[in-house]
Amino acid sequence: MKFDDFLISLSKIKNIELPAETSHFKMVPPFRQELLKKQQDAIKKAKNAGVLALFYPDFNHKTKFVLILRKSYKGVHSAQVAFPGGKLEKQDLSIEITALRETYEEVGVPINTVNVVRELSQVYIPPSNFYVHPFIGFTNKTPTFIKQDDEVEAILEIALEHFLDDKSIVTKMVSTSYSVDVEVPAFKLNNHVVWGATAMMLSEIKDLLKQLM
């Protein structure tokens, strides 16, 4: 889709009711409800994080958005695909600022070039005990991405048309910190499997955009 056409559709998103759990449920891993039951006390002390679904025009004026492949490390989100973003810091005036700051730090897109359209439905992540607040936004120019080498393994530029194609939804066996070889619903984007909280947020974005187009 041409970026100018996408922006016309995106401008209507503020007036649409968020599908929230209806969309999230499509991509929920089978063990999620069990984890939520076990973490009722921990949830009360959950930390907050902000992430950004950033759309932009490529050099052919087609619409894309950016994801990151995280580095391998000793942690629950090692080598996973995610939106740029991170935890709320003391200096952040809002969770929206967190999402913008982290996007700049991880992929190099200047904060003053990003137009935030709205906040989407938050998602709780049991393994790390975070409430993630996703935002959807855009930049009018093709970004010059700069990878944060210590945290980001690769920057993934996802074509909107590929994402919206129902063939991008798959079922995959993944290894988790709780079980080995669990079958989960996922997106397959640029040959990377995207599952868990990021897939849940992507599902809401997909459902919203399909209402607008």
C-alpha positions as CSV (number, residue, x, y, z in Angstrom):
1,M,0.0,0.0,0.0
2,K,1.2,3.5,-0.9
3,F,2.1,5.4,2.3
4,D,-0.1,8.4,1.5
5,D,-3.1,6.1,1.3
6,F,-2.1,4.4,4.5
7,L,-2.0,7.8,6.3
8,I,-5.5,8.5,5.2
9,S,-6.7,5.3,6.8
10,L,-4.5,5.7,9.9
11,S,-6.1,9.2,10.5
12,K,-9.4,7.4,11.3
13,I,-7.9,5.1,14.0
14,K,-8.6,7.5,16.9
15,N,-12.3,7.1,16.5
16,I,-12.4,3.3,16.5
17,E,-13.0,1.2,19.7
18,L,-10.0,-0.9,20.5
19,P,-10.7,-4.7,20.1
20,A,-8.3,-5.4,22.9
21,E,-8.7,-9.0,24.2
22,T,-10.8,-10.0,21.2
23,S,-7.6,-9.5,19.1
24,H,-5.2,-10.6,21.7
25,F,-6.9,-13.9,22.2
26,K,-6.2,-15.0,18.6
27,M,-2.4,-15.1,19.4
28,V,-2.4,-16.1,23.1
29,P,0.0,-18.9,23.9
30,P,-1.7,-22.0,25.4
31,F,0.1,-21.6,28.8
32,R,-0.7,-17.9,29.3
33,Q,-3.8,-18.4,31.5
34,E,-2.0,-20.8,33.8
35,L,0.8,-18.3,34.3
36,L,-1.6,-15.5,35.0
37,K,-3.2,-17.5,37.8
38,K,0.2,-18.2,39.3
39,Q,1.2,-14.6,39.3
40,Q,-1.7,-12.8,40.9
41,D,0.5,-11.3,43.7
42,A,3.3,-10.4,41.3
43,I,1.0,-8.6,38.9
44,K,0.2,-6.1,41.6
45,K,3.8,-5.0,41.5
46,A,4.3,-5.2,37.7
47,K,6.6,-2.7,36.1
48,N,5.7,-0.7,33.0
49,A,7.2,-0.6,29.6
50,G,6.4,1.4,26.4
51,V,6.8,0.1,22.8
52,L,6.2,1.7,19.5
53,A,4.7,0.3,16.3
54,L,6.3,2.8,13.9
55,F,5.1,3.0,10.3
56,Y,7.0,4.8,7.5
57,P,7.4,5.0,3.8
58,D,10.2,3.1,2.1
59,F,12.1,4.4,-0.9
60,N,9.3,3.3,-3.2
61,H,6.7,5.0,-1.0
62,K,5.3,1.7,0.1
63,T,4.3,1.3,3.8
64,K,6.5,-0.6,6.2
65,F,6.9,-0.8,10.0
66,V,9.9,-1.7,12.1
67,L,10.5,-4.6,14.5
68,I,13.8,-5.7,16.2
69,L,15.4,-9.0,16.8
70,R,16.8,-8.9,20.3
71,K,20.3,-10.2,21.1
72,S,20.8,-13.6,22.7
73,Y,21.3,-13.3,26.4
74,K,20.5,-15.0,29.7
75,G,16.9,-13.7,30.0
76,V,13.3,-14.5,29.1
77,H,13.2,-12.4,25.9
78,S,16.5,-13.6,24.5
79,A,16.6,-13.7,20.7
80,Q,12.9,-12.8,20.3
81,V,11.3,-10.4,17.8
82,A,9.7,-7.3,19.4
83,F,8.7,-3.8,18.8
84,P,11.4,-1.2,19.8
85,G,10.8,-0.1,23.3
86,G,11.7,-0.7,27.0
87,K,10.9,0.0,30.6
88,L,9.7,3.2,32.1
89,E,12.6,5.2,33.6
90,K,12.4,7.8,36.3
91,Q,13.3,10.6,33.9
92,D,10.4,9.7,31.5
93,L,7.5,12.1,31.8
94,S,5.0,9.5,30.5
95,I,4.9,6.0,29.1
96,E,4.6,7.5,25.6
97,I,7.9,9.3,26.1
98,T,9.4,5.9,27.2
99,A,8.3,4.3,23.9
100,L,9.8,7.2,21.9
101,R,13.0,7.4,23.8
102,E,13.6,3.6,23.6
103,T,12.8,3.7,19.9
104,Y,15.4,6.3,19.4
105,E,18.0,4.4,21.4
106,E,17.3,1.0,19.8
107,V,16.8,1.9,16.1
108,G,17.9,5.6,15.9
109,V,14.7,7.3,14.8
110,P,14.7,10.8,16.3
111,I,11.8,11.5,18.7
112,N,10.9,14.8,17.0
113,T,10.2,13.0,13.7
114,V,7.6,10.6,15.1
115,N,3.9,11.4,15.1
116,V,2.1,9.3,17.8
117,V,-1.5,8.5,16.8
118,R,-2.8,6.7,19.9
119,E,-2.1,4.2,22.6
120,L,-3.3,0.7,22.0
121,S,-4.4,-1.9,24.6
122,Q,-1.8,-2.9,27.1
123,V,-0.5,-6.4,27.4
124,Y,0.8,-8.1,30.5
125,I,3.9,-10.3,30.1
126,P,4.1,-13.0,32.9
127,P,7.7,-14.1,32.5
128,S,9.1,-10.6,33.1
129,N,6.2,-9.2,35.1
130,F,5.7,-6.1,32.8
131,Y,2.7,-4.3,31.6
132,V,3.5,-3.2,28.1
133,H,1.9,-0.1,26.7
134,P,2.0,-0.1,22.9
135,F,1.7,3.0,20.8
136,I,1.1,3.3,17.1
137,G,2.7,6.1,15.2
138,F,4.4,7.1,11.9
139,T,7.2,9.2,10.4
140,N,6.8,10.9,7.1
141,K,10.3,10.2,5.8
142,T,12.2,6.9,5.2
143,P,14.2,6.5,8.4
144,T,18.0,6.0,8.5
145,F,18.0,3.2,11.1
146,I,20.9,3.0,13.5
147,K,21.1,-0.3,15.5
148,Q,21.9,-0.3,19.2
149,D,24.5,-3.0,19.0
150,D,24.5,-4.1,22.6
151,E,20.8,-5.0,22.6
152,V,19.6,-5.3,19.0
153,E,20.8,-8.2,16.8
154,A,18.9,-7.0,13.7
155,I,16.4,-4.4,12.5
156,L,13.5,-5.9,10.6
157,E,11.6,-3.8,8.1
158,I,8.1,-5.4,7.6
159,A,6.0,-4.6,4.5
160,L,2.4,-3.7,5.5
161,E,0.9,-5.9,2.7
162,H,2.9,-8.9,3.9
163,F,1.8,-8.4,7.5
164,L,-1.9,-8.0,6.6
165,D,-1.9,-11.2,4.5
166,D,-3.6,-13.9,6.5
167,K,-0.9,-16.3,5.2
168,S,1.5,-14.6,7.6
169,I,-0.3,-16.3,10.6
170,V,1.2,-19.7,11.4
171,T,1.4,-22.2,14.2
172,K,5.0,-23.0,15.4
173,M,6.7,-25.0,18.0
174,V,8.8,-22.8,20.2
175,S,11.0,-23.3,23.3
176,T,10.0,-21.2,26.4
177,S,11.4,-20.8,29.9
178,Y,8.4,-22.8,31.2
179,S,8.1,-25.6,28.6
180,V,10.1,-27.0,25.8
181,D,8.5,-27.4,22.3
182,V,5.2,-25.7,22.9
183,E,2.9,-25.0,20.0
184,V,1.9,-21.4,19.7
185,P,0.1,-19.1,17.2
186,A,2.5,-16.7,15.6
187,F,3.2,-14.3,12.7
188,K,5.9,-15.3,10.3
189,L,7.4,-12.0,9.1
190,N,10.6,-11.7,7.0
191,N,11.2,-15.4,7.9
192,H,11.1,-14.7,11.6
193,V,8.6,-16.2,14.0
194,V,6.9,-13.5,16.1
195,W,4.8,-14.9,19.0
196,G,3.8,-14.1,22.6
197,A,3.0,-10.5,23.7
198,T,4.4,-9.0,20.4
199,A,2.1,-11.2,18.4
200,M,-0.9,-10.2,20.6
201,M,-0.2,-6.5,20.0
202,L,0.3,-7.1,16.3
203,S,-3.1,-8.9,16.2
204,E,-4.8,-5.8,17.5
205,I,-3.0,-3.5,15.0
206,K,-4.0,-5.9,12.2
207,D,-7.6,-5.9,13.2
208,L,-7.7,-2.1,13.5
209,L,-6.1,-1.5,10.1
210,K,-8.4,-4.0,8.4
211,Q,-11.4,-2.0,9.7
212,L,-9.9,1.1,8.1
213,M,-9.0,-0.1,4.7
